[in-house]
């Protein structure tokens, strides 16, 4: 809701969109690309022994970024938040990908192994992305596309 209730926010034109919506969409695509590269490259990530659980942090981040960006995208286009169905679909798609990616690593990538703790890190990232989007949406409703 805008600060002044007498001013109604007009939805962005279909196919157009504000700079904010284009940035969110670009960050979503970038996040998905980083996720795909990280999860499906033939060799695992380089390890840094001095920083424990760095791999798990990476898993959480590559799931949190695209989830948050795609959940914020509808508000940047219309001034309203996402529907409950949209949020559930986004979470289910990314949660499914978390599980499938580890199975594919175990079955198809000889130098990789599926790790249930990576799935847990991915699911944590999904929860962080969702929570971040909820907090941003509640704090600044209607301003995401400006």
N, C-alpha and C positions, 0 to 999 in steps of 0.2 A: 504494500500500500504506500503510495507517495506521501511525503510529508504534508502536502496540501491536498486534502481529499477532493477539492473542487477541480483539480487538474487530473485528468485521466490520461494514463499512458496509452499511446496508440501502438498496436503491434507492428513489428517491422514487416515490410513488404515481403511476400513469399519470393524466395530466390535471392533476395538482397541481404539485408541484415546489417547490423552495426559492426563497427570495428571490434567491439568486445566479443560479439558472437563469432566473428571470423578468427579471433585470437583463441578463443576457447576451442573451436573446432580444430584449429591447427595444433594446439597443444594436445588434444585428444589423439589426433593422427600420429603426432610425434611420440606420444606415450605408447601407443599401440605398436609402432615400429620398434621402439626400444625394447618393448616386452618380447616381441617376436624374435628379434635378434638375440636377446639374452637367453631366451628359453630354448631356441632351436639351433644355435650354432653348434657345430660338431664337437668342439671341445668346451669344457666348462670354463667358468670365469677364472682369471688369475686369482690366486689366493694371497692374502696379506696376513701372515701369521700374527703380526703385532695387533691386529684389530679383529677380535673374535666376533663371530656371527655377522661379518660384513656381507656375506652372501645372502643371508636371511634379510638383512636390511635392504639389499638391492631388490630382492623379490617383493618385499612389501612396497617399495617405492614404485616399481614398474606396474604394480596393480593399482596403487592409490591414485596416481596421476591421471590415467585415463578414466577411471571411475568418477573421480571428482569433476573432471572437465565435461564429460558427457552428461552428467546429472545437472550441471549448471547451465548447459547449453540452452535448454528450452526457455529458461527464465530470461536469457539474454535476447531471445527472439521475440517473446510474447509479453514479457513483464510479469509472468506468472511462473510459479515453480512447476516441477514435473508432476505428472500424475503418479498415483500409487502403482499402477500397472507398469508404467515405464521404469520406475525404480526397481521393481521386482524383476523385470526382464533383464535390466542391466546387471543386477547382482547375480542372477542365475547364469547369464552368459559368461561372466568373468569367473564365477566359482566353478562352472563346468570346465572352462579353459584351464584353470589352476590344476584340476585333477587330470584332465586329458594330457596336458603338457608334460606332467611327470611320468605318466604311463608311456607316452611316446618317447621320452628320453630313455626310459628303461628298455623299451622294446626295439627302437629303431636307431638309436645313436650309440654305437659301441663304446665310445669314450665317455659317455654320460651315464648317470644312474638316476632312477626315480627316487625321490626322497620325500617321505610323508611330512617331514618338518618344513620342506619348501612349500608344500601345499598349505600348511598352517601359516607360514609367513605370507603367502599369497592372500589367503583369506583375511589375515590381519590387515593387509594393505587395502583390501576391498572395504573392510569396516572403517578404516581410517579415511579413505576416499569418500565414502558415504557420509561419515560424520562431519568431515570438513565441508562437504557440499551443503549439508543441513545447516551447519553453523553460519556459513556465508549467506545462505538463502534467508535465514531468519534475521540476520543482522542488517542486510541491505536489500530487502525485497524490491524488485522492480528497477534496481539500479545496475544490474549486471550487464546490460547491453549498452550503457552510456559510455 
